[in-house]
């Protein structure tokens, strides 16, 4: 859930002054109350990262990193609201969605995505695998339509594409507020388009997407194979490009590798600059960990612990952040410091196979781990054990193989790409906050490979 409300007889339509002084003062008092109510390590881990965004109509809007948000909403929403009401009785609810998220619906029932306020250029750790993408994104933010148009970023999930798109949007909204900037993703674009057709609102849809200065669309590969949506985006792209509007797109692979995408679209996507984001090397991963530790106000005396964690989690930065979150949680729950031994116990050495990882191997091993069979995971069975196993198998297949979402869907009972993406997001949202699921994912990552142990 995104909003926590505590009902009483108090109502308010107060909007905080633009200078934000009242907002900042209220939150400072709330933080003081919360810090006295929780152990220091717990407060630092889960509540210190929260940031006040705005207050409107009795709702206090908070920003939080995604891994922190889910846990805070589940465990601490009531405590936060009670502290807020102590400071300001006119506040009756908290929300982790910004007010714009609710107001910028172009079509009934379609939610407009918004960039994460934590996605800014200053928080992006630059390494050999992403320095060109960072430079290109910054150039576009500083001079829209004058640097690279379109800018197309591609790479596997968790490498920073969404962060860079959000950083461009946030930079422009802060520094050039007069520009009309629209940030969304391909699934929302498709949903809005279909809804507008059914509701006879295509004219409004076209105005929303064509009368703008900057368009940023994440995961553009999801329009592939949808003929009507591709046709609409083809004309939208042409109108924007011809008018000099900046276009920034991201995908999980290069335009010419999106097999079901119309050739005329993939050609246009390569008109400007196409930049890959590669998996982070050890030095980059270690730098990211140190930044996260500093931001969270944590103390890690055993520096070898961070080095080992950076070695053990090689997949992407999203997984690295989740791994640190889990490590801190384990240390807090067990009242032990973060050490090399603790990291080794949580993240056992992965194993590397002599051959490539195959989706069939992932399917079979996941089924075995959950004491079922591969046929159940590809069937329409929906009991809890089968659903959990299927979601994890799909998640690992996406992470450990180059297969596209439609290709993964064909393995798992001809499920469509949106269903596959939903499974992946379910696992991502529970990693680091669901110990049982996290352990299953970590264990399966290790056993997917052969008995040759990686050296640390």
N, C-alpha and C positions, 0 to 999 in steps of 0.2 A: 504494500500500500504506500501511497505517496503523501497522504495527509493524515495527521493525527489530531483529532478534535476532542476536547473535553467540554461537555455541555454544562452551562450554568446560565444565570440570568443576565449576564453582562454582554452587551453588544457594542460594537465599535466600527466606525467607517474611517478610522484615522489612517492617513497616509503619512509616512515619515517625510520630513523635509528633504529636498534634493541633496543638501549637503551631507546627509547621513549621520549627523552628530548624535541625534537621539538614538538611532539604530545602533551605532557603535557603543554608546554608553550603556544601553540596555544589555547588549550582548556581553560586555565586559563584566557587568554585575552577575549575569547568569553564569558565566564561566567561573566566577569566584565561588558561587554556590555549588556548582557541579564538582569542582576540584576538591571541595571539602567533603563531598558525599561519596567519593570513590577512591580506591587505591591509586597512588600516583601513576603506576605503570598502566593501569586500565584507562585512566583519564587521558594520558598522553597518547595511547594507542588509538582510542576510539573517538574521543570527544574533542581533543585539541585540534584535529584537522578541520573541524567544522568552521564554516565562515558565514556570517550574516550577509544576505543578498538584498532583502527589502522587507517591508512590512506593509500589508494592504488589507483593508477590510477585516481586521482582527486576525489575519494569518501572518505568521512570521516565517519568511522563506530562508532556508539554509542551503548552503552548498557543501558538498562532500565528495571526496574521491569515491569512485564506484565501489571498490571492495569494502570501504568503511561504511558506506551508506546503508547497505542491506542489513548489516549487523546492528547499526545504531537504530534504524527504524524498528527492528524487531525487539531489541533489548532496552533501549534507553529513551524512546520517544516520550513515554509518559513522564519520566523523570525530567526531561528537558522542558516539557510543557509546564509542569508544576513550578519549576524554577522561573520560567518566563512569566507566569501568572503572579508569582510573588513580586517580581520586579515591576510588571505592568499588567494590572488586571484586565485591561481592554483586549489583551491578546487571548484568543480562544482556540487557536490551532497552530500547528507547525506544518510546514510542507517542504519537501526536498525538490519540488518542481518550481522553477521560477514562474512568476505570473505570466510572462510572455508565452511560456509553454502552453498555457491554457487558452490564451487569447488569440494566438495566431493560428487558428484552425481555418483553413481555406474552404474546407468542406465539412458538413456535419458528420461527426463520428470519426474524423481523421485527425490524428494528433500530429502537429508539426514538430519535428525534432529540433532541438536547439543545441548549440555547441556547449560542451562542458566548460564552465567558467574557469576550471583548473587547467584547461588546455591553452597555454600561452607559450610564446617562444622562449621566455626565460626559464621555463621548467622542462624544456626539451633537451635531453642529453645528446650531444653530438658525438658521433663516432665514425669510423671508416665506412660503415655500411649505410649511413643516412646523411652524411654531411652535404651531399649535392642536393638531396631532397629538401633539407632544411634551408639551404641557401636559396633555392628556387622559390620555396614558399615565402620566405622573407622578402625576396625581391618583388613577388607578386603583391604582397601586403603593402609594401612601401610605394609601389607604382603600379596599380591595377591597369591592365590592358597595355602596359608599355613594356613589360618584360617578356613573359611567356604566355601565349594565349592560343589554345588552352594549355593549362598545366595538368598533366596526367601522372598521378603517383600510383605505383603498383607494388605489391608485395604481400606476403602471407599475413594472416591476422596477428595483431599484437606487436607490430613493428613500428607503429607511430603514424600511420596514414591519417587516422581519425584525429589524432592530436594536432597534426599540422593543418588540416582543414579547419579545425576549431580555432587554432591559433590565428589563422588568417582572418576568420570571421570576427573573433574577439578584438584583434588589432584594429580592424577597420571600424568596428562599432565604437571603439574608444577614441580613436584618433581622427577618423573621418566620418562622423556621424551623419553627415548629409548624404552620403552614398546609400543607395538602396541595396542592401545585402540580403541574400536569401540563402540560408544553409538548410540542407535537408539530406535525405538518403534516397536511394532508388526505390526502396519499398514504399516509402511515403509518397514519392512522386507517382508511382503506379497506382497506389490506393486513391490518391486525390484525383487522378485522371479518370479512373473507373467510376468513382463516386460522382464526379462532375458530369459524366456522360449520362448516368442514370437520373441525376437530378436536374438535367438540362442546364447545367452551369458551366459549360465549356468556355464561354466567353470570359467569365471571371477567372477560370483556371489559366487561360492564356494570358490575361493581364497580369496575374500574380507572377508568372514565370518569365514573361517577356519584357515587362516594363520595369526592369531592374538594371543595376550597374554591375553587380557581381553575383554569380551563381556558383554555389559549392555543393556538389552532390557526392556523397560517400557511397561506396559499394555499387558503382554504376553497373557492374556485371549482372545485377539482378533484373535489369530490364531485358536482357538477352532472351530471345525466344518468344517474347510477347509482342506480336506483330503490331498491334494498334499502339501500344506504348512506345515502341521503337519509332514508329512513324511520327507520333507527336513530338518525341524528343528530338528527332531529326530536324523538324521544322523549328522547334524552339532553339536548338543549337545554331541553326543558320541565322535566325533573326538576331540572336544575341551577338554572334560573331560579326555579322555585317554591321551592327550598330556600334561595335567597339566595346561591348560589355565583356568583362573578364569572366572566364569559365575555368573552374578548377574541379577535377574529377579524381576519384580514386577507385581502385579495383584490386582484386586479389591476383591478377595476372596482367600481362601486356594486352593491349587491345586486339592484336592479331591472334592471340591465344584464346580469346573468348569465342569458342567455336560457333555458338548459335547466334552471335551478334551479326547483324547485317553488315556487309562489307562497306557500304557507304558510311556507316557510323564509325566503324573501327578506323577507317581512313581519316575521318575528320578528327578523331581523338588523337591522332598522331601529327596533326598540323603544327602544333606548338612544340612543347618539350615533354618528353616521356621519361620519367625518372624512377628507377627501382629503389626500394628500401630493402636492404639485406639484413639477415639475422645479426645481432650484435656480437662482437667478439668479446673475449674475456675481459679486456680492459674496460670496454664500454659497460658491460654488465656490472663490473665492480664499481665503476663511477656512479651508475644509477643507484646501486644499493647504498652507497655512501650519501648520496643526495637525499634518498628517502629517509635514511636514519637521521640525518641532520634536520630535515623538515619536521619529522615527528618528535624531535627533541629527545631521542633515545640515546642511551649510553651503551656502547658495545666495546668492552675492554679487550676482548679477544678478537683482534683484527683477522686472524686466520679463519674465524668463523664466517666472516663475510666473503673471504676468498673462496672457501669451500662451497658456500652457497652459490656463488657465481659460477663455479665449475659444475655443480650438480644440476643447475637449472639453465639449460642452454637454448630452450625453444624460442622464447620471445620475452619482451619486457613486461607484458601483462602477467605472464606466468611468474616472472621474477618478483614482481610486486606482490602477487598473491603468496608466493613462497615466504617472503619476508614477513608478511602479515601473519601467516600461520606460525612462523618461528617465534615471533613476539608473543602471540597468544599462548603458545605452548610454554614459553618461559614464564609468562605471567601466571598461568594456571598452576604451574609446578613450583613457583617461587624460586626459580633458578636463573642464572644469567644466560645470555645467549653465548654459547661456546661452540667450539669446533665439534665436541662430542655430541652436543644437542643437535646440531645441524646434521651430523652423520646419522644419528638415530632417526631423524624425521625424513631425511632424503637419502636413502641407501644408494650406493653407487649404481648407476645405470649400466646396462650391458649392451654390447654392440654385436649385431649379427654379422655373419660372413656374407650374407646376401641382403638385398633390399627389403625393407619392411613392406609387407603386403596387406591390403585391406582384409584379405581372407584370414591372415594370421591374427590380426587385431580382433576380428569377429569371433574366431574360435576361442582365443584366450579369454576374451571378455565373457563369453558365454560360460566357459568353464569356471571362471572366478565367481560368477553369480549362480553357479550350480544349476544351469539350464543348458539348452542346446542352441546352436546357431540358427536353426530353423525358427525358433521362437522369436529371436531378435529381428528376423526379417518378415515375421508374420504381422497380423493385426492385433495380437494379444496386447492388452493394456493394463495388466495387473502391475502393482508397484514394482516388484522385483524385475520383471521383464522391461518395463519402461525405463527404470534406472539403468539397467545394463545396456539397453539400446542407446540411450542418450550418451552414455560414456563411450561406447564403441564408436558412435558417430563423431563425437568430439575428438577422440584420439585419431580416427581416420583422417579427419580434417587437419589435425595438427601434424601428423607424422607421414602423410602421403601427399602427393601433388594433385590428387583428385579434386575436381570441381564439385560444387554442391549437387548439381544434377547427377553427376556420376556416382556420388555417394548415395543419393536417393535411389538410384536404380539397383544398388546392392541391397538396400534395406527396404525391400518390398515396393519398389517403384514409387517412393514418396517424393513429393515435389520439393523444390529447393527451399521454399519458405518453411516447410515442415522441418527440413534438415537444419536450417538456420535457427529455428526455434529450439531444437534439441541442443544445439551448440550453446545458445545463450542461456539455457537452463543450467547447464553444467558450469559455465563461466560465472553465473551469478551466485552459485553455491560454493564454488571453490574457496577455500580458506575460512569459510564460516560454517561449513558442514564437515566435521572431522571424518565421518564415515565415508562420504563421497570423496573427499580429498585423499584419504588413505587408499581408496580403491584406484583412483587415477594414478597416484604415485606408484603403487604396486604394479599396475598394468604397464606403465611406461617402462619399468625395469624388466619385466618378464617377456615383453615383446621381443627382446633381443636375445642373442645367443649367449652362452656362458662366458664369453670373453669379457672380463671386467675392465672398465675404463680406469685409467690411473688418475689420481688426483694430484 
